[in-house]
Amino acid sequence: MDKNSYCVIMAGGVGSRLWPMSRKAFPKQFQDPLGCGKTLLQQTYERYSHIVPPGNIIISTNVNYKAIVKEQLPQLPEQQVVCEPVFRGTAPSIANLACHIRQLNPKANIVVAQSDQLVLDEAKFASLISGALDFVAENNKLVVIGIKPTCPETRYGYIQAEGTPTCGSICKVRTFTEKPALEFAKVFVESGEFYWNTGIYIWNVQTIIDTLTEHLPDMMQELETIYREVPDRKQRRKRGYEIYTSFPTASIDFNVMEKADNVYVSVGDFGWADIGTWDTLYGFMPKDSDGNVIMNSNVLKYDCNNNVVMLPKGKLAVMEGVDDLLVIDSGDVLMICRKGSEGDVRRFLNDAKMKIGDKFA
C-alpha cells in the first residue's frame, strides 16, 4: 500500500430518510440494517483498509458520535477520529480534514468515502479507487466515482461526462445534476452520457485545499490561520471548535465540485448502492416467497406481499391482506406508510419535530 494514500470516512450524518430506524442519537451508519453482522461503518472501514494503510484511515463524525465510533472501531487511535462540534455540511468538514492531513503528510492523496454504501465486488472497487489515487498523485484534478445507471433512478445525483468513459478510465466532467425528476432521469439514462454520482471523491491534498480556497476563501483563511499559528493539536481543536459555528453551511458538491473546472469522473462497475432509503434497503434484503422483507422480527402473515417489517425484540406483528407497506416499529415510534414514499419519511420526521419536539427525532 502507498504510504501517501489516505481515506476519510464521513460518518456524521443522521440518515433521516431511514427514520425511525435511523435516529439522531444512533444514526444508520452505526447500525446493521443488512443483517450481515457488521455495522455500515465497520463494513466501510474494512473495505478501505484493503486499499490504504489502516493507519491512514480517518473517521469524520460529530462530537456526539465519538464514543460510538470508538466502540465500533476500537482499533483506531484517538488521532484517527476527527470530530466536528456542529453540523455545517460536508465542505467545512472536508476543508478541516484536508488541513489536518496536510500537516501529517503534504504529499497525501485522499479518498473521501461515505459510511453508508454497499459494494458487491470489492476487488473491482479496490482496483478503481487505487487507479484514481495514482491519477490524482500526478495530476491537479478532482475525481468523482460514477456508476453507469441501470434505471432512471431519481434518488441519486447524475454526472455528465465528456466522451464515453469505459470502466476505470477517467474523463472530464461536463455537468452535475442534483436528484432529477423522473422524466429527466429517463433522458439521462437513454443518452448514455450520464452516470450516478456515488459521492466518493479522490484528490491530492493540496489540490483540494487550493480548490476550496478559490470557492470558500473566508472559511479557508480562518482554517489556514489556525493550522499555521497553533502547532498543538489539542489547542488547535479548541480553536477550531470556537470558529466552526461561524462557518457557512456548505456542500462539497454544490459549493465546490459543481463550480470547479478541474473535475473528472472515473466510471466503475462493481455493484453499488447508497443505503439511504427504505426502498433501496428493500432492494438488497432477502425476501420471502411473497416478496416481504422481515428484519429480524416475529411476524405472522396472511396474504401479504412486498412489505418491509421491522419490530423490536420480543414483539409480534399479525398482518393480513396488506401489500407494499413499511411497518417500522423502533420502540417509541411506529411508522406505517406506503413503500416507495421515502420523500414522505422526512416530512413525517419534520412534522414530529415541529408538533411534538425532538424527543422522537
Contacts in CASP RR format, 6 or more apart in sequence:
PFRMAT RR
TARGET T0000
AUTHOR 0000-0000-0000
METHOD contacts of the structure
MODEL  1
MDKNSYCVIMAGGVGSRLWPMSRKAFPKQFQDPLGCGKTLLQQTYERYSH
IVPPGNIIISTNVNYKAIVKEQLPQLPEQQVVCEPVFRGTAPSIANLACH
IRQLNPKANIVVAQSDQLVLDEAKFASLISGALDFVAENNKLVVIGIKPT
CPETRYGYIQAEGTPTCGSICKVRTFTEKPALEFAKVFVESGEFYWNTGI
YIWNVQTIIDTLTEHLPDMMQELETIYREVPDRKQRRKRGYEIYTSFPTA
SIDFNVMEKADNVYVSVGDFGWADIGTWDTLYGFMPKDSDGNVIMNSNVL
KYDCNNNVVMLPKGKLAVMEGVDDLLVIDSGDVLMICRKGSEGDVRRFLN
DAKMKIGDKFA
1 51 0 8 1.000
1 52 0 8 1.000
1 53 0 8 1.000
2 52 0 8 1.000
2 109 0 8 1.000
2 133 0 8 1.000
3 53 0 8 1.000
3 56 0 8 1.000
3 105 0 8 1.000
4 105 0 8 1.000
4 107 0 8 1.000
4 108 0 8 1.000
4 109 0 8 1.000
4 137 0 8 1.000
5 51 0 8 1.000
5 52 0 8 1.000
5 53 0 8 1.000
5 56 0 8 1.000
5 108 0 8 1.000
5 109 0 8 1.000
5 110 0 8 1.000
5 111 0 8 1.000
5 130 0 8 1.000
5 133 0 8 1.000
6 52 0 8 1.000
6 56 0 8 1.000
6 57 0 8 1.000
6 58 0 8 1.000
6 101 0 8 1.000
6 105 0 8 1.000
6 108 0 8 1.000
6 109 0 8 1.000
6 110 0 8 1.000
6 111 0 8 1.000
6 205 0 8 1.000
7 48 0 8 1.000
7 51 0 8 1.000
7 52 0 8 1.000
7 56 0 8 1.000
7 57 0 8 1.000
7 58 0 8 1.000
7 110 0 8 1.000
7 111 0 8 1.000
7 112 0 8 1.000
7 113 0 8 1.000
8 58 0 8 1.000
8 59 0 8 1.000
8 60 0 8 1.000
8 94 0 8 1.000
8 97 0 8 1.000
8 101 0 8 1.000
8 110 0 8 1.000
8 111 0 8 1.000
8 112 0 8 1.000
8 113 0 8 1.000
9 41 0 8 1.000
9 44 0 8 1.000
9 45 0 8 1.000
9 48 0 8 1.000
9 57 0 8 1.000
9 58 0 8 1.000
9 59 0 8 1.000
9 60 0 8 1.000
9 113 0 8 1.000
9 114 0 8 1.000
9 115 0 8 1.000
10 60 0 8 1.000
10 90 0 8 1.000
10 93 0 8 1.000
10 112 0 8 1.000
10 113 0 8 1.000
10 114 0 8 1.000
10 115 0 8 1.000
11 29 0 8 1.000
11 30 0 8 1.000
11 41 0 8 1.000
11 44 0 8 1.000
11 59 0 8 1.000
11 60 0 8 1.000
11 61 0 8 1.000
11 65 0 8 1.000
11 69 0 8 1.000
11 115 0 8 1.000
12 27 0 8 1.000
12 29 0 8 1.000
12 60 0 8 1.000
12 61 0 8 1.000
12 62 0 8 1.000
12 65 0 8 1.000
12 84 0 8 1.000
12 87 0 8 1.000
12 115 0 8 1.000
13 27 0 8 1.000
13 29 0 8 1.000
13 62 0 8 1.000
13 87 0 8 1.000
14 22 0 8 1.000
14 23 0 8 1.000
14 24 0 8 1.000
14 27 0 8 1.000
15 22 0 8 1.000
15 27 0 8 1.000
15 28 0 8 1.000
15 29 0 8 1.000
15 116 0 8 1.000
15 276 0 8 1.000
16 22 0 8 1.000
16 345 0 8 1.000
16 346 0 8 1.000
16 349 0 8 1.000
17 276 0 8 1.000
17 277 0 8 1.000
17 278 0 8 1.000
17 342 0 8 1.000
17 343 0 8 1.000
17 345 0 8 1.000
17 346 0 8 1.000
18 28 0 8 1.000
18 33 0 8 1.000
18 275 0 8 1.000
18 276 0 8 1.000
18 277 0 8 1.000
18 278 0 8 1.000
18 281 0 8 1.000
18 345 0 8 1.000
19 333 0 8 1.000
19 335 0 8 1.000
19 345 0 8 1.000
19 346 0 8 1.000
19 348 0 8 1.000
19 349 0 8 1.000
19 361 0 8 1.000
20 328 0 8 1.000
20 330 0 8 1.000
20 333 0 8 1.000
20 335 0 8 1.000
20 349 0 8 1.000
20 360 0 8 1.000
21 28 0 8 1.000
21 31 0 8 1.000
21 33 0 8 1.000
21 310 0 8 1.000
21 328 0 8 1.000
21 330 0 8 1.000
22 28 0 8 1.000
22 31 0 8 1.000
23 330 0 8 1.000
23 361 0 8 1.000
24 358 0 8 1.000
24 361 0 8 1.000
25 64 0 8 1.000
26 68 0 8 1.000
27 65 0 8 1.000
28 40 0 8 1.000
28 116 0 8 1.000
28 275 0 8 1.000
28 276 0 8 1.000
29 39 0 8 1.000
29 40 0 8 1.000
29 41 0 8 1.000
29 44 0 8 1.000
29 115 0 8 1.000
29 116 0 8 1.000
30 39 0 8 1.000
30 40 0 8 1.000
30 41 0 8 1.000
30 65 0 8 1.000
30 68 0 8 1.000
30 69 0 8 1.000
30 72 0 8 1.000
31 39 0 8 1.000
31 40 0 8 1.000
32 38 0 8 1.000
32 39 0 8 1.000
32 40 0 8 1.000
33 40 0 8 1.000
33 275 0 8 1.000
33 281 0 8 1.000
33 295 0 8 1.000
34 40 0 8 1.000
34 118 0 8 1.000
34 275 0 8 1.000
34 281 0 8 1.000
34 284 0 8 1.000
34 285 0 8 1.000
35 295 0 8 1.000
35 296 0 8 1.000
36 43 0 8 1.000
38 46 0 8 1.000
39 72 0 8 1.000
40 115 0 8 1.000
40 116 0 8 1.000
40 117 0 8 1.000
40 275 0 8 1.000
41 59 0 8 1.000
41 69 0 8 1.000
41 72 0 8 1.000
41 73 0 8 1.000
41 115 0 8 1.000
42 72 0 8 1.000
42 73 0 8 1.000
44 113 0 8 1.000
44 114 0 8 1.000
44 115 0 8 1.000
44 116 0 8 1.000
44 117 0 8 1.000
45 57 0 8 1.000
45 59 0 8 1.000
45 73 0 8 1.000
47 119 0 8 1.000
47 122 0 8 1.000
47 125 0 8 1.000
47 126 0 8 1.000
48 57 0 8 1.000
48 111 0 8 1.000
48 113 0 8 1.000
49 57 0 8 1.000
50 122 0 8 1.000
50 126 0 8 1.000
51 111 0 8 1.000
51 126 0 8 1.000
51 129 0 8 1.000
51 130 0 8 1.000
52 111 0 8 1.000
52 133 0 8 1.000
54 75 0 8 1.000
55 80 0 8 1.000
56 108 0 8 1.000
57 76 0 8 1.000
57 80 0 8 1.000
58 80 0 8 1.000
58 81 0 8 1.000
58 82 0 8 1.000
58 97 0 8 1.000
58 100 0 8 1.000
58 101 0 8 1.000
59 69 0 8 1.000
59 73 0 8 1.000
59 76 0 8 1.000
59 80 0 8 1.000
59 81 0 8 1.000
59 82 0 8 1.000
60 82 0 8 1.000
60 83 0 8 1.000
60 84 0 8 1.000
60 93 0 8 1.000
60 94 0 8 1.000
60 97 0 8 1.000
61 69 0 8 1.000
61 81 0 8 1.000
61 82 0 8 1.000
61 83 0 8 1.000
61 84 0 8 1.000
62 83 0 8 1.000
62 84 0 8 1.000
62 85 0 8 1.000
62 86 0 8 1.000
62 87 0 8 1.000
63 83 0 8 1.000
63 84 0 8 1.000
63 85 0 8 1.000
65 83 0 8 1.000
66 81 0 8 1.000
66 83 0 8 1.000
69 76 0 8 1.000
69 81 0 8 1.000
70 76 0 8 1.000
70 81 0 8 1.000
79 233 0 8 1.000
82 96 0 8 1.000
82 97 0 8 1.000
82 100 0 8 1.000
84 92 0 8 1.000
84 93 0 8 1.000
84 96 0 8 1.000
84 244 0 8 1.000
85 241 0 8 1.000
85 244 0 8 1.000
85 245 0 8 1.000
86 244 0 8 1.000
86 245 0 8 1.000
87 249 0 8 1.000
88 244 0 8 1.000
88 245 0 8 1.000
88 247 0 8 1.000
88 248 0 8 1.000
88 249 0 8 1.000
88 250 0 8 1.000
89 249 0 8 1.000
89 250 0 8 1.000
89 251 0 8 1.000
90 250 0 8 1.000
90 251 0 8 1.000
90 252 0 8 1.000
90 253 0 8 1.000
91 212 0 8 1.000
91 216 0 8 1.000
91 219 0 8 1.000
91 250 0 8 1.000
91 251 0 8 1.000
91 252 0 8 1.000
91 255 0 8 1.000
91 256 0 8 1.000
92 219 0 8 1.000
92 244 0 8 1.000
92 247 0 8 1.000
92 248 0 8 1.000
92 250 0 8 1.000
94 112 0 8 1.000
94 208 0 8 1.000
94 212 0 8 1.000
94 252 0 8 1.000
95 209 0 8 1.000
95 212 0 8 1.000
95 216 0 8 1.000
95 219 0 8 1.000
95 220 0 8 1.000
95 223 0 8 1.000
96 223 0 8 1.000
96 240 0 8 1.000
96 244 0 8 1.000
98 110 0 8 1.000
98 205 0 8 1.000
98 208 0 8 1.000
98 209 0 8 1.000
98 212 0 8 1.000
99 209 0 8 1.000
99 223 0 8 1.000
99 224 0 8 1.000
99 226 0 8 1.000
99 227 0 8 1.000
100 227 0 8 1.000
101 108 0 8 1.000
101 110 0 8 1.000
101 205 0 8 1.000
102 108 0 8 1.000
102 205 0 8 1.000
102 206 0 8 1.000
102 209 0 8 1.000
102 227 0 8 1.000
103 227 0 8 1.000
105 205 0 8 1.000
106 205 0 8 1.000
106 206 0 8 1.000
107 137 0 8 1.000
107 204 0 8 1.000
107 205 0 8 1.000
108 204 0 8 1.000
108 205 0 8 1.000
109 133 0 8 1.000
109 136 0 8 1.000
109 137 0 8 1.000
109 202 0 8 1.000
109 203 0 8 1.000
109 204 0 8 1.000
109 205 0 8 1.000
110 202 0 8 1.000
110 203 0 8 1.000
110 204 0 8 1.000
110 205 0 8 1.000
110 208 0 8 1.000
111 129 0 8 1.000
111 132 0 8 1.000
111 133 0 8 1.000
111 200 0 8 1.000
111 201 0 8 1.000
111 202 0 8 1.000
112 199 0 8 1.000
112 200 0 8 1.000
112 201 0 8 1.000
112 202 0 8 1.000
112 203 0 8 1.000
112 252 0 8 1.000
113 200 0 8 1.000
114 198 0 8 1.000
114 199 0 8 1.000
114 200 0 8 1.000
114 274 0 8 1.000
116 274 0 8 1.000
116 275 0 8 1.000
116 276 0 8 1.000
117 198 0 8 1.000
117 200 0 8 1.000
117 272 0 8 1.000
117 273 0 8 1.000
117 274 0 8 1.000
117 275 0 8 1.000
118 271 0 8 1.000
118 272 0 8 1.000
118 273 0 8 1.000
118 274 0 8 1.000
118 275 0 8 1.000
118 284 0 8 1.000
119 125 0 8 1.000
119 270 0 8 1.000
119 271 0 8 1.000
119 272 0 8 1.000
120 270 0 8 1.000
120 271 0 8 1.000
120 272 0 8 1.000
121 270 0 8 1.000
121 271 0 8 1.000
122 270 0 8 1.000
124 268 0 8 1.000
124 269 0 8 1.000
124 270 0 8 1.000
125 270 0 8 1.000
125 272 0 8 1.000
128 145 0 8 1.000
128 167 0 8 1.000
128 168 0 8 1.000
128 266 0 8 1.000
128 268 0 8 1.000
128 270 0 8 1.000
129 145 0 8 1.000
129 200 0 8 1.000
129 202 0 8 1.000
131 168 0 8 1.000
131 266 0 8 1.000
132 143 0 8 1.000
132 145 0 8 1.000
132 170 0 8 1.000
132 202 0 8 1.000
132 266 0 8 1.000
133 202 0 8 1.000
135 141 0 8 1.000
135 143 0 8 1.000
135 170 0 8 1.000
135 202 0 8 1.000
135 264 0 8 1.000
135 266 0 8 1.000
136 142 0 8 1.000
136 143 0 8 1.000
136 202 0 8 1.000
136 203 0 8 1.000
136 204 0 8 1.000
136 207 0 8 1.000
137 204 0 8 1.000
140 204 0 8 1.000
140 207 0 8 1.000
140 210 0 8 1.000
140 262 0 8 1.000
141 170 0 8 1.000
141 203 0 8 1.000
141 207 0 8 1.000
141 262 0 8 1.000
141 263 0 8 1.000
141 264 0 8 1.000
142 201 0 8 1.000
142 202 0 8 1.000
142 203 0 8 1.000
142 207 0 8 1.000
142 208 0 8 1.000
142 211 0 8 1.000
142 257 0 8 1.000
142 260 0 8 1.000
142 262 0 8 1.000
142 263 0 8 1.000
142 264 0 8 1.000
143 170 0 8 1.000
143 201 0 8 1.000
143 202 0 8 1.000
143 203 0 8 1.000
143 263 0 8 1.000
143 264 0 8 1.000
143 265 0 8 1.000
143 266 0 8 1.000
144 159 0 8 1.000
144 173 0 8 1.000
144 197 0 8 1.000
144 198 0 8 1.000
144 199 0 8 1.000
144 200 0 8 1.000
144 201 0 8 1.000
144 202 0 8 1.000
144 257 0 8 1.000
144 263 0 8 1.000
144 264 0 8 1.000
144 265 0 8 1.000
144 266 0 8 1.000
145 198 0 8 1.000
145 199 0 8 1.000
145 200 0 8 1.000
145 201 0 8 1.000
145 202 0 8 1.000
145 265 0 8 1.000
145 266 0 8 1.000
145 267 0 8 1.000
145 268 0 8 1.000
146 159 0 8 1.000
146 195 0 8 1.000
146 196 0 8 1.000
146 197 0 8 1.000
146 198 0 8 1.000
146 200 0 8 1.000
146 265 0 8 1.000
146 266 0 8 1.000
146 267 0 8 1.000
146 268 0 8 1.000
147 195 0 8 1.000
147 196 0 8 1.000
147 198 0 8 1.000
147 267 0 8 1.000
147 268 0 8 1.000
147 269 0 8 1.000
147 271 0 8 1.000
147 272 0 8 1.000
148 195 0 8 1.000
148 196 0 8 1.000
148 267 0 8 1.000
148 268 0 8 1.000
148 269 0 8 1.000
149 156 0 8 1.000
149 158 0 8 1.000
149 188 0 8 1.000
149 189 0 8 1.000
149 194 0 8 1.000
149 195 0 8 1.000
149 196 0 8 1.000
151 189 0 8 1.000
152 182 0 8 1.000
152 185 0 8 1.000
152 186 0 8 1.000
152 188 0 8 1.000
152 189 0 8 1.000
153 185 0 8 1.000
153 196 0 8 1.000
154 179 0 8 1.000
154 180 0 8 1.000
154 181 0 8 1.000
154 182 0 8 1.000
154 185 0 8 1.000
155 179 0 8 1.000
155 274 0 8 1.000
155 276 0 8 1.000
155 277 0 8 1.000
155 279 0 8 1.000
155 280 0 8 1.000
155 342 0 8 1.000
156 179 0 8 1.000
156 196 0 8 1.000
156 197 0 8 1.000
156 274 0 8 1.000
157 176 0 8 1.000
157 177 0 8 1.000
157 178 0 8 1.000
157 179 0 8 1.000
157 180 0 8 1.000
157 196 0 8 1.000
157 197 0 8 1.000
158 176 0 8 1.000
158 177 0 8 1.000
158 180 0 8 1.000
158 185 0 8 1.000
158 188 0 8 1.000
158 194 0 8 1.000
158 195 0 8 1.000
158 196 0 8 1.000
158 197 0 8 1.000
159 173 0 8 1.000
159 175 0 8 1.000
159 176 0 8 1.000
159 177 0 8 1.000
159 194 0 8 1.000
159 195 0 8 1.000
159 196 0 8 1.000
159 197 0 8 1.000
159 265 0 8 1.000
160 173 0 8 1.000
160 174 0 8 1.000
160 175 0 8 1.000
160 176 0 8 1.000
160 177 0 8 1.000
160 188 0 8 1.000
160 193 0 8 1.000
160 194 0 8 1.000
161 171 0 8 1.000
161 172 0 8 1.000
161 173 0 8 1.000
161 174 0 8 1.000
161 193 0 8 1.000
161 194 0 8 1.000
161 195 0 8 1.000
161 265 0 8 1.000
161 267 0 8 1.000
162 171 0 8 1.000
162 172 0 8 1.000
162 173 0 8 1.000
162 174 0 8 1.000
163 171 0 8 1.000
163 193 0 8 1.000
164 192 0 8 1.000
164 193 0 8 1.000
165 171 0 8 1.000
165 265 0 8 1.000
165 266 0 8 1.000
165 267 0 8 1.000
166 267 0 8 1.000
167 267 0 8 1.000
167 268 0 8 1.000
167 269 0 8 1.000
168 266 0 8 1.000
168 267 0 8 1.000
168 268 0 8 1.000
169 266 0 8 1.000
169 267 0 8 1.000
170 264 0 8 1.000
170 265 0 8 1.000
170 266 0 8 1.000
171 264 0 8 1.000
171 265 0 8 1.000
171 267 0 8 1.000
172 263 0 8 1.000
172 264 0 8 1.000
172 265 0 8 1.000
173 263 0 8 1.000
173 264 0 8 1.000
173 265 0 8 1.000
174 193 0 8 1.000
176 197 0 8 1.000
176 253 0 8 1.000
176 257 0 8 1.000
176 258 0 8 1.000
177 184 0 8 1.000
177 188 0 8 1.000
177 194 0 8 1.000
178 253 0 8 1.000
178 254 0 8 1.000
180 188 0 8 1.000
188 194 0 8 1.000
195 265 0 8 1.000
195 267 0 8 1.000
196 272 0 8 1.000
197 253 0 8 1.000
198 272 0 8 1.000
198 274 0 8 1.000
199 253 0 8 1.000
201 252 0 8 1.000
201 257 0 8 1.000
202 266 0 8 1.000
203 211 0 8 1.000
207 262 0 8 1.000
209 220 0 8 1.000
211 256 0 8 1.000
211 260 0 8 1.000
211 262 0 8 1.000
212 219 0 8 1.000
212 220 0 8 1.000
212 256 0 8 1.000
213 220 0 8 1.000
213 221 0 8 1.000
213 224 0 8 1.000
214 260 0 8 1.000
215 255 0 8 1.000
215 256 0 8 1.000
215 259 0 8 1.000
215 260 0 8 1.000
216 248 0 8 1.000
216 250 0 8 1.000
216 255 0 8 1.000
216 256 0 8 1.000
219 247 0 8 1.000
219 248 0 8 1.000
219 250 0 8 1.000
222 243 0 8 1.000
222 246 0 8 1.000
222 247 0 8 1.000
223 240 0 8 1.000
226 236 0 8 1.000
226 239 0 8 1.000
226 240 0 8 1.000
226 243 0 8 1.000
227 236 0 8 1.000
230 236 0 8 1.000
230 239 0 8 1.000
250 256 0 8 1.000
257 263 0 8 1.000
273 280 0 8 1.000
273 284 0 8 1.000
274 280 0 8 1.000
275 281 0 8 1.000
275 284 0 8 1.000
277 342 0 8 1.000
277 345 0 8 1.000
278 308 0 8 1.000
278 326 0 8 1.000
278 328 0 8 1.000
278 339 0 8 1.000
278 340 0 8 1.000
278 342 0 8 1.000
278 345 0 8 1.000
279 339 0 8 1.000
279 340 0 8 1.000
279 342 0 8 1.000
281 293 0 8 1.000
281 308 0 8 1.000
282 293 0 8 1.000
282 308 0 8 1.000
282 339 0 8 1.000
285 293 0 8 1.000
285 295 0 8 1.000
285 308 0 8 1.000
286 293 0 8 1.000
287 293 0 8 1.000
288 294 0 8 1.000
288 301 0 8 1.000
290 301 0 8 1.000
290 304 0 8 1.000
290 305 0 8 1.000
290 306 0 8 1.000
291 305 0 8 1.000
291 306 0 8 1.000
291 307 0 8 1.000
292 299 0 8 1.000
292 301 0 8 1.000
292 304 0 8 1.000
292 305 0 8 1.000
292 306 0 8 1.000
292 307 0 8 1.000
292 308 0 8 1.000
292 309 0 8 1.000
293 307 0 8 1.000
293 308 0 8 1.000
293 309 0 8 1.000
294 309 0 8 1.000
295 308 0 8 1.000
295 309 0 8 1.000
295 310 0 8 1.000
296 310 0 8 1.000
296 313 0 8 1.000
297 309 0 8 1.000
297 310 0 8 1.000
297 311 0 8 1.000
297 315 0 8 1.000
297 317 0 8 1.000
298 311 0 8 1.000
298 314 0 8 1.000
298 315 0 8 1.000
298 316 0 8 1.000
298 317 0 8 1.000
299 309 0 8 1.000
299 311 0 8 1.000
299 316 0 8 1.000
299 317 0 8 1.000
299 318 0 8 1.000
299 319 0 8 1.000
300 316 0 8 1.000
300 317 0 8 1.000
300 318 0 8 1.000
300 319 0 8 1.000
301 307 0 8 1.000
301 319 0 8 1.000
301 320 0 8 1.000
302 318 0 8 1.000
302 319 0 8 1.000
302 320 0 8 1.000
302 321 0 8 1.000
303 320 0 8 1.000
303 321 0 8 1.000
304 319 0 8 1.000
304 320 0 8 1.000
304 321 0 8 1.000
304 322 0 8 1.000
304 323 0 8 1.000
305 323 0 8 1.000
305 324 0 8 1.000
306 323 0 8 1.000
306 324 0 8 1.000
306 339 0 8 1.000
307 319 0 8 1.000
307 322 0 8 1.000
307 323 0 8 1.000
307 324 0 8 1.000
307 325 0 8 1.000
307 326 0 8 1.000
307 327 0 8 1.000
307 339 0 8 1.000
308 325 0 8 1.000
308 326 0 8 1.000
308 327 0 8 1.000
308 328 0 8 1.000
308 339 0 8 1.000
309 317 0 8 1.000
309 319 0 8 1.000
309 327 0 8 1.000
309 328 0 8 1.000
310 327 0 8 1.000
310 328 0 8 1.000
310 329 0 8 1.000
310 330 0 8 1.000
311 317 0 8 1.000
311 327 0 8 1.000
311 329 0 8 1.000
312 329 0 8 1.000
312 330 0 8 1.000
312 331 0 8 1.000
315 329 0 8 1.000
317 327 0 8 1.000
317 329 0 8 1.000
319 327 0 8 1.000
324 338 0 8 1.000
324 339 0 8 1.000
324 340 0 8 1.000
325 336 0 8 1.000
325 337 0 8 1.000
325 338 0 8 1.000
325 339 0 8 1.000
326 335 0 8 1.000
326 336 0 8 1.000
326 337 0 8 1.000
326 338 0 8 1.000
326 339 0 8 1.000
326 341 0 8 1.000
327 334 0 8 1.000
327 335 0 8 1.000
327 336 0 8 1.000
328 334 0 8 1.000
328 335 0 8 1.000
328 336 0 8 1.000
329 335 0 8 1.000
332 359 0 8 1.000
332 360 0 8 1.000
333 352 0 8 1.000
333 360 0 8 1.000
335 345 0 8 1.000
335 348 0 8 1.000
337 344 0 8 1.000
337 345 0 8 1.000
337 348 0 8 1.000
349 361 0 8 1.000
352 360 0 8 1.000
352 361 0 8 1.000
353 360 0 8 1.000
353 361 0 8 1.000
END
